[in-house]
Amino acid sequence: MPINPDVVGMASEPVERSWTSTDCLLYAVGVGAGSLDAAGFELDFTTENSVDRPQRVLPTFAAVVGGGGPPRGSLGSFDPAMLVHGEQSIELFGPIPPAGTVRTTSTVTGVFDKGSGAVVVTESRSVDARSEEPRFTATSSLFVRGGGGFGGDRGPSGVPPAPEGEPDDVVSYTTRQDQALLYRLSGDRNPLHSDPVFAERAGFDRPILHGLCTFGFAGRALLHAVCGSDPGRVVSMAGRFSRPTLPGDTLNVSIWAHGDGVRYRTDNQRGETVIAAGSFVFS
């Protein structure tokens, strides 16, 4: 059996993770930050020594430093080339400091049989290593292509309805041809995003961009468009990866006001949706 459904409920031992100012700066550049216009736009996130601009951290960094899961072998035996990111959400309990240490516990909350593949959902809760106060929670769904058919529960299938009407705002960013090579320096060294041979074995013409890199681009757009660039206002963000992004693609983030936040959708320049069912809550 390629996927082990009995892993549901398995929790990792608490793992401490520390990050530095440099880690945050590198992450920011990895998700496209760094426009040095006359106003010094995004210098808060890409420098630590600009006059009257103390360093701040992009909220989506929580998905990187707060991610986790059980040992890969406990999920079963499968070709890692068949593993892709399905969904991601983060919840924050205040702005992330430029340096810190958290203690993270990850729990597998679901393993679902989708027929053509399996979905594994992991929730990772991070607390400050000193104060024990909640820092952030990251929940990710991984899709194992070809891993289904084991007779398990199909799991939730409802998708939030697409926003109606024209968006209230659209923010566009163009990724770099070497964007994946920059982003991988934040820790995700999966060769799917760098090695053409591995990418071809996984069924792609060339290496694709990390899902969390696309997530970070969308997070930047939302932060600047609806939060006045203040990361302390961000409460949560979620999205479903519906199609890979290729390095060099332009990402168009469409935004609709909704309740105490917004809904969003991210499309590429070909009109293909790469992040669907997006939600973003802020104060």
C-alpha positions as CSV (number, residue, x, y, z in Angstrom):
1,M,0.0,0.0,0.0
2,P,1.7,3.3,-1.1
3,I,-0.2,5.5,1.5
4,N,-0.6,4.6,5.1
5,P,-4.0,5.9,6.3
6,D,-3.2,4.9,9.9
7,V,-0.9,7.9,10.1
8,V,-3.9,10.1,10.9
9,G,-3.5,11.6,14.4
10,M,0.2,11.0,14.4
11,A,2.0,14.0,16.0
12,S,5.6,14.9,15.8
13,E,7.8,15.6,18.8
14,P,8.1,19.4,19.3
15,V,10.8,20.8,17.0
16,E,12.6,24.0,17.6
17,R,13.3,26.3,14.7
18,S,15.2,29.5,14.7
19,W,15.4,32.2,12.1
20,T,17.5,35.3,11.6
21,S,17.2,38.7,9.9
22,T,19.1,37.2,6.9
23,D,16.5,34.4,6.6
24,C,13.7,36.9,6.4
25,L,15.5,39.1,3.9
26,L,16.3,36.1,1.7
27,Y,12.7,34.9,1.8
28,A,11.4,38.3,0.9
29,V,13.6,38.4,-2.2
30,G,12.6,34.8,-3.0
31,V,9.0,35.9,-3.3
32,G,9.7,38.9,-5.4
33,A,10.1,41.7,-2.9
34,G,12.6,44.5,-3.5
35,S,11.3,47.3,-5.7
36,L,13.7,50.1,-5.0
37,D,11.7,53.1,-6.3
38,A,11.9,56.7,-5.0
39,A,9.7,55.9,-2.0
40,G,11.8,52.9,-1.0
41,F,8.9,50.5,-1.6
42,E,9.4,47.2,0.3
43,L,12.7,48.2,1.9
44,D,11.1,47.4,5.2
45,F,11.1,43.7,4.1
46,T,14.3,43.6,2.1
47,T,16.8,45.6,4.2
48,E,17.7,45.8,7.9
49,N,19.6,49.1,8.0
50,S,17.5,51.6,6.0
51,V,17.0,55.0,7.7
52,D,13.7,55.1,9.7
53,R,12.7,51.8,8.2
54,P,13.0,49.0,10.8
55,Q,13.0,45.5,9.3
56,R,9.6,43.8,9.1
57,V,8.7,40.2,8.0
58,L,6.3,39.1,5.3
59,P,3.4,37.2,7.0
60,T,3.7,34.3,4.5
61,F,7.1,33.5,6.0
62,A,5.0,31.6,8.6
63,A,4.4,28.9,6.0
64,V,8.1,28.3,5.7
65,V,9.4,28.5,9.3
66,G,6.2,27.0,10.7
67,G,5.8,24.1,8.3
68,G,6.4,20.5,9.3
69,G,5.0,17.0,9.4
70,P,5.8,13.4,10.4
71,P,8.8,11.6,8.9
72,R,8.2,11.1,5.2
73,G,8.6,7.3,5.5
74,S,5.6,7.1,7.9
75,L,3.2,8.2,5.2
76,G,4.0,5.1,3.1
77,S,6.1,4.3,0.1
78,F,5.7,6.5,-3.0
79,D,7.8,8.2,-5.7
80,P,8.6,11.7,-4.3
81,A,8.3,13.0,-7.9
82,M,4.6,12.4,-7.6
83,L,4.1,14.7,-4.6
84,V,2.7,18.2,-5.2
85,H,1.4,20.9,-2.9
86,G,-2.4,21.0,-2.9
87,E,-3.5,23.7,-0.4
88,Q,-1.9,26.0,2.2
89,S,-3.2,28.2,5.0
90,I,-1.6,30.2,7.7
91,E,-3.0,31.9,10.8
92,L,-1.0,34.5,12.7
93,F,-1.1,35.7,16.3
94,G,0.8,38.9,15.7
95,P,3.6,40.1,13.4
96,I,6.6,37.8,13.0
97,P,9.8,39.3,14.4
98,P,13.0,39.5,12.2
99,A,14.7,36.9,14.5
100,G,13.2,34.3,16.8
101,T,12.7,30.7,17.8
102,V,9.5,28.7,17.8
103,R,8.6,25.2,19.0
104,T,6.5,23.5,16.4
105,T,4.3,20.4,16.8
106,S,2.9,18.9,13.6
107,T,-0.1,16.6,13.4
108,V,-1.5,14.6,10.5
109,T,-5.2,15.6,10.5
110,G,-6.4,13.7,7.4
111,V,-5.5,11.2,4.7
112,F,-8.0,11.1,1.9
113,D,-8.5,8.8,-1.1
114,K,-9.3,10.9,-4.2
115,G,-9.0,7.9,-6.5
116,S,-6.4,9.3,-8.8
117,G,-4.3,10.3,-5.8
118,A,-4.1,10.7,-2.1
119,V,-4.3,13.9,0.0
120,V,-2.4,14.2,3.3
121,V,-3.3,17.1,5.5
122,T,-0.9,18.3,8.2
123,E,-1.4,21.0,10.8
124,S,1.6,22.6,12.4
125,R,1.2,24.8,15.5
126,S,4.1,27.0,16.5
127,V,4.6,28.7,19.9
128,D,7.4,31.0,21.0
129,A,10.1,28.9,22.5
130,R,10.5,31.1,25.5
131,S,7.1,32.5,26.4
132,E,5.0,29.5,25.0
133,E,2.7,32.1,23.5
134,P,1.1,31.1,20.1
135,R,3.0,32.5,17.2
136,F,1.4,31.0,14.1
137,T,-0.3,27.9,12.6
138,A,0.4,26.5,9.2
139,T,-1.9,23.9,7.5
140,S,-0.9,22.2,4.3
141,S,-2.4,19.6,2.0
142,L,-0.1,17.4,-0.1
143,F,-1.4,15.5,-3.1
144,V,0.3,12.3,-4.0
145,R,-0.4,11.5,-7.6
146,G,-1.2,7.8,-8.1
147,G,-1.4,7.3,-4.4
148,G,-5.2,6.8,-4.2
149,G,-7.3,3.7,-4.6
150,F,-6.7,2.4,-1.1
151,G,-10.4,2.5,-0.1
152,G,-10.3,5.4,2.2
153,D,-12.6,8.3,2.9
154,R,-12.7,10.8,0.0
155,G,-12.7,13.7,2.5
156,P,-14.2,17.2,2.0
157,S,-14.8,18.1,-1.6
158,G,-16.7,21.4,-1.3
159,V,-15.0,24.4,-3.0
160,P,-16.1,27.9,-2.0
161,P,-18.0,29.5,-4.8
162,A,-16.0,31.8,-7.1
163,P,-16.5,35.5,-6.5
164,E,-19.0,37.1,-8.7
165,G,-18.6,40.3,-10.7
166,E,-15.5,42.3,-11.5
167,P,-12.8,42.3,-8.8
168,D,-12.4,45.4,-6.6
169,D,-8.7,45.4,-7.4
170,V,-6.0,43.5,-9.4
171,V,-2.3,43.4,-8.5
172,S,0.2,42.0,-11.0
173,Y,3.7,40.8,-10.4
174,T,6.0,39.1,-12.9
175,T,8.2,36.3,-11.6
176,R,11.9,36.0,-12.6
177,Q,13.2,33.2,-14.8
178,D,15.5,32.3,-11.8
179,Q,12.7,32.7,-9.2
180,A,12.7,29.1,-8.2
181,L,16.5,29.1,-7.7
182,L,16.2,32.1,-5.4
183,Y,13.2,30.7,-3.5
184,R,14.8,27.3,-2.9
185,L,17.5,29.0,-0.7
186,S,14.8,29.4,2.0
187,G,14.9,25.7,2.5
188,D,12.8,23.8,0.0
189,R,15.5,22.0,-2.1
190,N,13.0,19.7,-3.9
191,P,14.6,19.1,-7.4
192,L,11.2,19.4,-9.0
193,H,11.9,23.2,-8.9
194,S,15.5,23.1,-10.2
195,D,16.4,19.9,-12.0
196,P,15.0,19.5,-15.6
197,V,15.6,15.7,-15.5
198,F,13.6,15.3,-12.2
199,A,10.9,17.7,-13.5
200,E,10.5,15.6,-16.7
201,R,10.2,12.4,-14.6
202,A,7.4,14.1,-12.7
203,G,5.6,14.9,-15.9
204,F,6.6,18.6,-16.4
205,D,8.4,20.1,-19.4
206,R,10.7,22.0,-17.1
207,P,11.1,22.9,-13.4
208,I,8.1,24.6,-11.9
209,L,7.9,27.3,-9.2
210,H,7.3,26.2,-5.6
211,G,3.6,26.5,-4.6
212,L,4.7,28.4,-1.5
213,C,6.5,30.9,-3.7
214,T,3.4,31.6,-5.7
215,F,1.6,31.8,-2.3
216,G,4.2,34.4,-1.2
217,F,3.7,36.5,-4.3
218,A,-0.1,36.5,-3.7
219,G,0.5,37.4,0.0
220,R,2.6,40.4,-0.9
221,A,-0.1,41.6,-3.3
222,L,-2.8,41.3,-0.6
223,L,-0.6,42.8,2.1
224,H,0.0,46.0,0.1
225,A,-3.5,46.2,-1.5
226,V,-5.7,45.8,1.6
227,C,-3.5,46.1,4.7
228,G,-1.5,49.2,3.9
229,S,1.6,47.1,3.9
230,D,1.3,46.5,7.6
231,P,2.0,42.8,8.4
232,G,0.5,43.3,11.9
233,R,-2.9,43.5,10.4
234,V,-2.8,40.0,8.8
235,V,-4.9,37.4,10.6
236,S,-5.0,34.5,8.1
237,M,-4.5,33.5,4.5
238,A,-5.5,30.3,2.5
239,G,-5.5,29.1,-1.0
240,R,-5.8,26.0,-3.2
241,F,-3.0,25.4,-5.8
242,S,-4.9,24.5,-9.0
243,R,-2.1,24.7,-11.6
244,P,1.7,25.1,-11.4
245,T,3.4,28.4,-12.0
246,L,6.4,28.5,-14.3
247,P,9.3,30.8,-13.6
248,G,8.9,33.9,-15.7
249,D,5.1,33.8,-15.5
250,T,3.1,36.9,-14.6
251,L,0.8,36.5,-11.6
252,N,-2.4,38.5,-11.6
253,V,-4.0,38.6,-8.1
254,S,-7.8,39.5,-8.3
255,I,-9.3,40.7,-5.1
256,W,-12.9,40.9,-4.0
257,A,-14.1,42.4,-0.6
258,H,-15.8,39.8,1.5
259,G,-16.9,40.0,5.2
260,D,-13.9,40.7,7.5
261,G,-11.4,40.2,4.7
262,V,-11.2,39.5,1.0
263,R,-11.4,36.6,-1.4
264,Y,-8.8,36.3,-4.1
265,R,-7.8,34.4,-7.2
266,T,-4.4,34.2,-8.8
267,D,-4.2,33.8,-12.6
268,N,-1.2,33.7,-14.9
269,Q,-0.8,35.7,-18.1
270,R,-2.4,32.8,-20.1
271,G,-5.6,33.2,-18.1
272,E,-5.0,30.0,-16.2
273,T,-5.9,30.0,-12.5
274,V,-2.9,28.9,-10.3
275,I,-4.4,29.7,-6.9
276,A,-8.2,29.2,-6.4
277,A,-10.5,29.5,-3.4
278,G,-8.3,32.1,-1.9
279,S,-9.2,33.8,1.4
280,F,-7.5,36.5,3.3
281,V,-8.6,37.9,6.7
282,F,-7.2,41.1,8.2
283,S,-7.9,43.5,11.1
